[in-house]
Amino acid sequence: MPFVLASASPARLATLRSAGLEPHVVVSGVDESQLVDLPPVELALQLAELKCATVAERDDVPDQALVLGCDSVLELDGAALGKPHDADDATRRWQAMRGRSGVLHTGHCLRDTGSGAVAAATASTTVHFADVTDDEIAAYVATGEPLHVAGAFTVDGLGGGFVTRIDGDHHNVVGVSLPLLRDLVRELGHEWTSLWVAPAG
């Protein structure tokens, strides 16, 4: 069964490929700013649902496919932090995050375009940040990496050295929780292993 990833995230694509899937990438292009004043967990889930629905209804998506929409936000002090607006915003984020922990929420929405059935859930992982220096923050922001990711950090890239511990699913912090996705696939009546099209790794 074709598997469609409704996300432009290279990290999500790489994670799914390493798990044996070969997704077709179809970017949703939805305006994320249309959802406001929602708790972080709900925001992540509703954005994932919106992306999934937008892509699933496109003419170039197969009639018999699984479409996955995902969205991640970092919860810090009760606020939902997506991608920083600019370098100054990323710097302020890191000044607030260093030496502390936040919760990375990733909403997952899976639709079977054949049956129209939908399964959705959010995975949450606690991320502990190193007490990085101002110089380290400036150097990291200058790379541009934190400007393109939710929470202004990666765990699988240059930001990995600034993450001291993760409580929960590591893959969720990268952008897609494989155990949760397996549960959603099974909820829709499919077998996870039937989606493998290449050896893992």
C-alpha positions in Angstrom: 0.0 0.0 0.0 1.4 3.4 -0.9 2.5 5.5 2.1 2.3 9.3 1.7 4.1 11.7 4.0 2.3 15.1 4.2 5.4 16.9 5.4 8.5 18.6 4.0 10.6 17.5 6.9 13.8 15.7 5.8 14.2 14.3 9.3 10.7 12.6 9.2 11.5 11.2 5.8 14.8 9.8 6.9 13.3 8.3 10.1 10.5 6.5 8.1 13.0 5.3 5.5 15.3 3.9 8.2 12.2 2.0 9.5 11.7 0.3 6.2 9.1 2.6 4.6 9.5 4.5 1.3 7.1 7.4 1.6 5.8 9.5 -1.3 6.3 13.1 0.0 3.4 15.5 -0.7 3.8 18.9 1.1 0.5 20.2 2.4 1.3 23.9 2.2 -1.3 24.7 4.9 -1.2 28.0 6.7 -0.2 27.0 10.3 -1.1 30.5 11.6 -4.8 29.8 11.2 -4.9 27.8 14.4 -4.4 30.0 17.5 -5.0 30.0 21.2 -4.8 26.2 21.6 -3.0 24.2 24.3 0.3 22.8 22.9 -0.9 19.2 22.7 -4.1 20.1 20.9 -2.3 22.5 18.5 0.1 19.8 17.5 -2.7 17.3 16.9 -5.0 19.7 15.0 -2.2 20.9 12.7 -1.4 17.2 11.9 -5.0 16.6 11.2 -5.2 19.6 8.9 -2.1 18.6 7.0 -3.3 15.1 6.6 -6.8 16.1 5.4 -5.4 18.6 2.9 -3.0 16.1 1.3 -5.5 13.2 1.4 -8.0 15.2 -0.7 -5.5 16.0 -3.5 -6.0 14.4 -6.9 -2.4 13.2 -7.1 -2.7 11.0 -4.0 -3.6 7.3 -4.7 -7.1 6.1 -3.9 -5.7 3.3 -1.8 -3.0 4.8 0.3 -2.1 5.7 3.9 -1.5 9.5 4.4 0.4 10.7 7.4 0.3 14.2 8.7 2.6 15.3 11.5 3.3 18.5 13.4 5.6 19.2 16.3 5.7 21.9 18.9 7.8 22.4 22.0 6.0 23.2 25.2 7.9 25.6 27.5 6.3 27.4 30.4 2.9 26.4 29.0 3.5 28.0 25.6 3.6 26.2 22.3 6.8 27.0 20.4 7.0 26.1 16.7 9.7 27.3 14.3 11.3 30.5 15.4 10.4 33.6 13.4 14.0 34.7 12.9 17.5 34.5 14.3 16.7 36.9 17.2 13.7 34.8 18.1 15.8 31.6 18.1 18.4 33.2 20.3 15.7 34.3 22.8 14.3 30.7 22.8 17.6 29.2 23.6 18.3 31.7 26.4 15.0 30.6 27.9 15.5 26.9 27.3 19.1 26.4 28.5 19.6 24.4 31.6 15.9 23.5 31.6 13.5 21.0 30.1 10.6 21.2 27.7 8.0 18.8 26.3 8.1 18.0 22.6 4.6 17.2 21.3 4.2 15.6 17.9 0.7 15.2 16.5 0.1 12.3 14.2 -2.9 11.8 11.9 -3.2 8.8 9.6 -5.9 8.5 7.0 -6.7 5.4 4.8 -7.8 7.0 1.5 -9.6 3.8 0.5 -11.9 3.5 3.5 -11.7 7.1 4.6 -10.9 5.9 8.2 -8.7 8.2 10.3 -6.6 7.5 13.4 -4.9 10.3 15.3 -2.9 10.8 18.5 -0.1 12.9 20.0 3.2 11.6 21.4 5.0 13.7 24.0 8.6 13.4 25.0 10.5 15.4 27.7 13.7 17.0 26.4 16.4 18.3 28.8 18.7 21.0 27.5 22.3 21.7 28.4 23.2 25.0 30.1 24.8 26.3 26.9 26.7 29.6 26.8 25.8 32.7 24.9 28.7 32.0 22.5 27.3 28.5 21.8 23.8 29.9 21.2 25.2 32.5 18.8 27.2 29.9 16.9 24.3 27.5 16.7 21.8 30.2 15.5 24.4 31.3 12.9 24.2 27.9 11.3 20.6 28.4 10.4 19.6 25.0 11.7 17.3 26.1 14.6 15.3 28.4 12.3 13.8 25.5 10.4 12.7 23.2 13.2 10.1 23.3 16.0 11.5 24.4 19.3 14.6 25.8 17.6 16.6 22.6 18.1 17.4 19.2 16.7 18.5 16.0 18.4 19.8 14.4 15.2 21.8 17.3 13.9 24.1 20.1 15.2 21.8 20.6 18.2 22.3 17.1 19.5 25.2 18.2 21.7 22.9 20.6 23.5 20.4 17.9 24.5 21.5 16.1 27.7 18.6 13.7 28.2 15.4 12.5 26.6 12.5 10.9 28.6 10.4 9.1 26.1 10.5 8.2 22.4 13.7 9.5 20.8 12.1 9.3 17.3 9.2 11.5 18.4 11.8 14.3 19.0 13.1 13.8 15.5 9.5 14.3 14.2 7.6 11.0 14.0 7.0 8.4 16.8 7.5 5.0 15.2 5.7 3.1 18.0 2.8 5.4 17.9 2.6 5.3 14.1 2.6 1.5 14.3 -0.4 1.7 16.6 -2.2 4.0 14.2 -1.5 1.7 11.3 -2.9 -1.3 13.2 -5.9 0.8 14.3 -6.8 1.2 10.7 -6.6 -2.5 10.1 -3.2 -2.8 8.5 0.0 -4.6 9.5 3.0 -2.4 10.2 5.4 -5.0 8.7 3.4 -5.0 5.4 4.5 -1.4 4.9 8.2 -2.4 4.8 9.5 -2.0 1.3 13.3 -2.0 2.0 15.5 -3.5 4.7 15.7 -1.3 7.8 18.8 0.7 7.8 
